[in-house]
Amino acid sequence: MNKSGLPNRLPLLNESKEAINESQHFTQIIGGLEQDAFYKFPWLKSADFENAVINIEGKELIWLDGTWLDGEWESGIWKAGNWLNGTWFTGIWESGTWESGTWEAGKWKAGNWLGGDWLNGIWESGIWVNGTWSDGLWKSGTWESGEWVDGEWKDGKWLNGTWKKGVWTKGVWSDGVWGEGIWLNGTWESGIWKDGVWREGTWQYGYWETGEWNHGRWEDGSWLDGEWAGGTWHNGIWEYGVWKEGTWENGMWNGGIWEDGTWQSGKINGNSSTTPPIS
């Protein structure tokens, strides 16, 4: 019994006479009855869910377990369970599986995101399988696939997908297509770079179409065009672009403008406005 004299646990819905509709099934309510839950959190009335275990003792709704079928989540703390569809306005997601729907704002701490639209918010950790990220702050976690529209990436591992624009602070990029944006630091393993600004980091392999390279180490891959401002080129194919300064260790130079730097070894083909000095 709680302070109001109400039972702390609610029997299964099929044993209760307080059912609102057939798409709202409670397994347990801590802190009151169904009518108490709907009175404190009236937005629950228009939602569909099953086997819900919730706590309504405090000011915020705490979802402990169950399946959210559809509807609008206004605020609260999600501890565990499965989200199938609907709109999440704000709150804290601690764990569970998100299958589809729209996330508008809030904080994601851990769990599995399988698909849907992320509009804004803070992602602290977890696994992103697929979906569209529009804006927000990504602190850490694993991105498997999907479309990143804009936002700030702090750290984590990117396995595949399409990056349209944003700021990448650090982490590991395994594969995918980078549209544009600012890369501050990290490791690029493979993929296609279309445009943007590279500040620092290690490039292992991939295709660079154009952009501005400030500093870092290039291990291997194909450079199609752009401006190289500094750093170390270990190996690969340079098709065209402007080399301002830096160290060229080895590879094939097919054309472009060489302004300054150190040439150690490699092969020069094609016609260039200026060619690297061969010692």
PLY file of the C-alpha trace (Angstrom):
ply
format ascii 1.0
element vertex 279
property float x
property float y
property float z
element edge 278
property int vertex1
property int vertex2
end_header
0.00 0.00 0.00
1.18 3.56 -0.71
0.48 6.67 1.38
-2.87 7.27 -0.29
-4.04 3.78 0.60
-3.86 2.58 -3.02
-2.19 -0.72 -3.89
1.32 -0.54 -5.30
0.74 -3.26 -7.85
-1.98 -3.53 -10.47
-3.24 -6.90 -11.70
-3.17 -7.85 -15.35
-5.43 -5.72 -17.49
-7.71 -8.59 -18.40
-8.50 -8.85 -14.68
-9.19 -5.11 -14.30
-12.47 -3.27 -14.89
-10.65 0.03 -15.50
-9.41 -0.71 -19.02
-9.37 2.35 -21.28
-9.13 0.45 -24.56
-7.87 -2.81 -25.93
-4.56 -1.27 -27.04
-3.48 -0.31 -23.53
-2.28 -3.26 -21.48
-0.58 -2.78 -18.11
1.25 -5.58 -16.36
2.17 -3.51 -13.31
1.78 0.05 -12.06
3.92 1.10 -9.12
2.36 3.92 -7.14
-1.30 3.68 -8.08
-3.99 2.34 -10.40
-4.75 2.92 -14.07
-6.93 5.94 -13.34
-4.03 7.46 -11.36
-1.62 6.92 -14.24
-3.98 8.52 -16.77
-4.75 11.40 -14.42
-1.07 12.26 -13.82
0.00 11.61 -17.42
-3.05 12.20 -19.63
-1.04 11.81 -22.84
-0.93 8.08 -22.09
-4.63 7.88 -22.97
-3.95 8.32 -26.69
-1.03 5.86 -26.80
-1.02 2.17 -27.65
1.13 -0.19 -25.57
1.16 -3.66 -24.10
2.64 -5.40 -21.05
3.65 -2.03 -19.64
5.42 -1.83 -16.28
5.52 1.77 -15.08
6.27 3.78 -11.94
4.09 6.85 -11.27
5.24 7.65 -7.73
7.21 10.74 -8.75
6.63 13.76 -10.95
7.95 11.96 -14.03
6.68 8.80 -15.62
9.20 5.97 -15.39
8.77 3.23 -18.00
10.34 0.06 -16.61
9.41 -2.48 -19.28
6.89 -3.36 -21.96
6.19 -2.59 -25.61
5.24 0.85 -26.91
3.18 0.22 -30.04
2.39 3.78 -31.14
1.59 7.23 -29.84
3.22 10.41 -28.51
5.64 10.26 -25.60
5.73 13.68 -23.93
8.37 13.24 -21.21
9.80 10.84 -18.67
12.44 8.16 -18.17
12.56 5.01 -20.30
14.42 2.22 -18.48
13.86 -0.79 -20.76
11.50 -2.30 -23.30
10.68 -2.15 -27.00
9.57 0.94 -28.92
7.82 0.01 -32.17
6.58 3.37 -33.47
5.45 6.84 -32.47
6.86 10.25 -31.60
9.24 10.92 -28.71
9.13 14.60 -27.70
11.67 14.62 -24.85
12.97 12.62 -21.91
15.77 10.23 -21.00
16.22 6.87 -22.72
18.41 4.57 -20.63
18.16 1.22 -22.42
15.99 -0.85 -24.75
15.29 -1.26 -28.45
13.91 1.44 -30.75
12.51 0.04 -34.01
10.91 3.02 -35.76
9.41 6.45 -35.19
10.45 10.06 -34.67
12.76 11.33 -31.93
12.43 15.10 -31.48
14.62 15.84 -28.43
16.03 14.37 -25.24
18.96 12.26 -24.09
19.79 8.73 -25.29
22.12 6.90 -22.87
22.27 3.34 -24.25
20.37 0.79 -26.30
19.76 -0.26 -29.89
18.34 2.10 -32.52
17.11 0.08 -35.50
15.52 2.79 -37.64
13.55 6.02 -37.72
14.12 9.78 -37.72
16.29 11.53 -35.15
15.61 15.28 -35.25
17.69 16.55 -32.33
19.05 15.58 -28.94
22.07 14.08 -27.20
23.33 10.55 -27.93
25.68 9.30 -25.21
26.22 5.65 -26.18
24.60 2.70 -27.89
24.28 1.06 -31.31
22.73 2.87 -34.28
21.72 0.33 -36.94
19.89 2.50 -39.46
17.83 5.64 -39.85
18.17 9.37 -40.48
20.03 11.72 -38.11
19.05 15.35 -38.72
20.85 17.23 -35.94
22.18 16.90 -32.41
25.23 15.85 -30.41
26.72 12.35 -30.75
29.08 11.65 -27.83
29.98 7.97 -28.32
28.71 4.67 -29.65
28.59 2.60 -32.84
26.94 3.79 -36.06
26.24 0.86 -38.40
24.38 2.51 -41.29
22.02 5.33 -42.19
22.04 8.99 -43.18
23.64 11.73 -41.09
22.22 15.10 -42.19
23.93 17.46 -39.74
25.23 17.66 -36.19
28.30 17.23 -34.03
30.09 13.89 -33.65
32.32 13.74 -30.56
33.60 10.15 -30.59
32.70 6.60 -31.57
32.93 4.15 -34.45
31.25 4.74 -37.82
30.86 1.49 -39.79
28.97 2.67 -42.89
26.43 5.15 -44.14
26.13 8.62 -45.66
27.40 11.75 -43.95
25.95 14.93 -45.49
27.52 17.61 -43.28
28.53 18.40 -39.73
31.53 18.43 -37.41
33.54 15.28 -36.65
35.69 15.68 -33.52
37.34 12.25 -33.27
36.68 8.54 -33.69
37.05 5.79 -36.28
35.45 5.96 -39.73
35.36 2.47 -41.29
33.48 3.03 -44.56
30.80 5.13 -46.23
30.32 8.40 -48.08
31.36 11.74 -46.61
29.51 14.63 -48.30
30.97 17.71 -46.64
31.81 19.12 -43.24
34.76 19.58 -40.89
36.94 16.66 -39.77
38.93 17.67 -36.67
40.72 14.41 -35.84
40.42 10.64 -35.95
41.15 7.62 -38.12
39.72 7.16 -41.62
39.92 3.49 -42.66
38.13 3.53 -46.02
35.37 5.26 -47.94
34.62 8.15 -50.30
35.36 11.75 -49.33
33.46 14.18 -51.57
34.27 17.57 -50.03
35.08 19.30 -46.77
37.91 20.36 -44.49
40.35 17.86 -42.96
42.20 19.34 -39.98
44.16 16.41 -38.52
44.18 12.61 -38.34
45.20 9.43 -40.15
43.88 8.45 -43.57
44.42 4.73 -44.23
42.68 4.20 -47.56
39.87 5.56 -49.71
38.93 8.03 -52.45
39.32 11.76 -51.94
37.35 13.74 -54.54
38.06 17.31 -53.42
38.46 19.44 -50.33
41.02 21.05 -48.08
43.62 18.97 -46.25
45.36 20.88 -43.43
47.52 18.30 -41.69
47.79 14.60 -40.89
49.12 11.36 -42.32
47.96 9.83 -45.61
48.77 6.10 -45.79
47.26 5.09 -49.14
44.41 5.75 -51.53
43.44 7.98 -54.46
43.46 11.77 -54.38
41.42 13.26 -57.24
41.59 16.99 -56.54
41.85 19.55 -53.76
44.38 21.47 -51.71
47.05 19.84 -49.55
48.39 22.29 -46.94
50.63 20.06 -44.83
51.35 16.66 -43.35
52.84 13.39 -44.59
51.90 11.50 -47.75
53.08 7.89 -47.40
51.75 6.27 -50.58
48.94 6.39 -53.11
47.85 8.03 -56.36
47.67 11.80 -56.74
45.60 12.76 -59.79
45.48 16.53 -59.51
45.43 19.35 -56.98
47.54 21.96 -55.23
50.36 20.79 -52.97
51.35 23.70 -50.73
53.76 21.99 -48.37
54.41 18.74 -46.54
56.41 15.53 -46.92
55.89 13.16 -49.86
57.34 9.73 -49.04
56.20 7.63 -52.00
53.45 7.22 -54.58
52.41 8.35 -58.05
52.04 12.01 -59.01
49.84 12.40 -62.12
49.40 16.17 -62.20
48.84 19.36 -60.29
50.68 22.29 -58.77
53.60 21.75 -56.41
54.44 24.87 -54.39
56.72 23.66 -51.62
57.61 20.64 -49.52
59.89 17.60 -49.34
59.89 14.92 -52.03
61.53 11.63 -50.94
60.53 9.08 -53.56
57.87 8.27 -56.13
56.92 8.50 -59.77
55.81 11.51 -61.79
53.47 11.04 -64.76
51.46 13.37 -67.00
51.67 17.12 -67.37
51.81 19.42 -64.37
51.92 23.17 -64.05
54.79 22.57 -61.67
56.26 19.24 -60.69
57.83 18.05 -57.43
61.60 18.31 -57.24
63.22 14.93 -57.70
66.35 14.62 -55.61
0 1
1 2
2 3
3 4
4 5
5 6
6 7
7 8
8 9
9 10
10 11
11 12
12 13
13 14
14 15
15 16
16 17
17 18
18 19
19 20
20 21
21 22
22 23
23 24
24 25
25 26
26 27
27 28
28 29
29 30
30 31
31 32
32 33
33 34
34 35
35 36
36 37
37 38
38 39
39 40
40 41
41 42
42 43
43 44
44 45
45 46
46 47
47 48
48 49
49 50
50 51
51 52
52 53
53 54
54 55
55 56
56 57
57 58
58 59
59 60
60 61
61 62
62 63
63 64
64 65
65 66
66 67
67 68
68 69
69 70
70 71
71 72
72 73
73 74
74 75
75 76
76 77
77 78
78 79
79 80
80 81
81 82
82 83
83 84
84 85
85 86
86 87
87 88
88 89
89 90
90 91
91 92
92 93
93 94
94 95
95 96
96 97
97 98
98 99
99 100
100 101
101 102
102 103
103 104
104 105
105 106
106 107
107 108
108 109
109 110
110 111
111 112
112 113
113 114
114 115
115 116
116 117
117 118
118 119
119 120
120 121
121 122
122 123
123 124
124 125
125 126
126 127
127 128
128 129
129 130
130 131
131 132
132 133
133 134
134 135
135 136
136 137
137 138
138 139
139 140
140 141
141 142
142 143
143 144
144 145
145 146
146 147
147 148
148 149
149 150
150 151
151 152
152 153
153 154
154 155
155 156
156 157
157 158
158 159
159 160
160 161
161 162
162 163
163 164
164 165
165 166
166 167
167 168
168 169
169 170
170 171
171 172
172 173
173 174
174 175
175 176
176 177
177 178
178 179
179 180
180 181
181 182
182 183
183 184
184 185
185 186
186 187
187 188
188 189
189 190
190 191
191 192
192 193
193 194
194 195
195 196
196 197
197 198
198 199
199 200
200 201
201 202
202 203
203 204
204 205
205 206
206 207
207 208
208 209
209 210
210 211
211 212
212 213
213 214
214 215
215 216
216 217
217 218
218 219
219 220
220 221
221 222
222 223
223 224
224 225
225 226
226 227
227 228
228 229
229 230
230 231
231 232
232 233
233 234
234 235
235 236
236 237
237 238
238 239
239 240
240 241
241 242
242 243
243 244
244 245
245 246
246 247
247 248
248 249
249 250
250 251
251 252
252 253
253 254
254 255
255 256
256 257
257 258
258 259
259 260
260 261
261 262
262 263
263 264
264 265
265 266
266 267
267 268
268 269
269 270
270 271
271 272
272 273
273 274
274 275
275 276
276 277
277 278
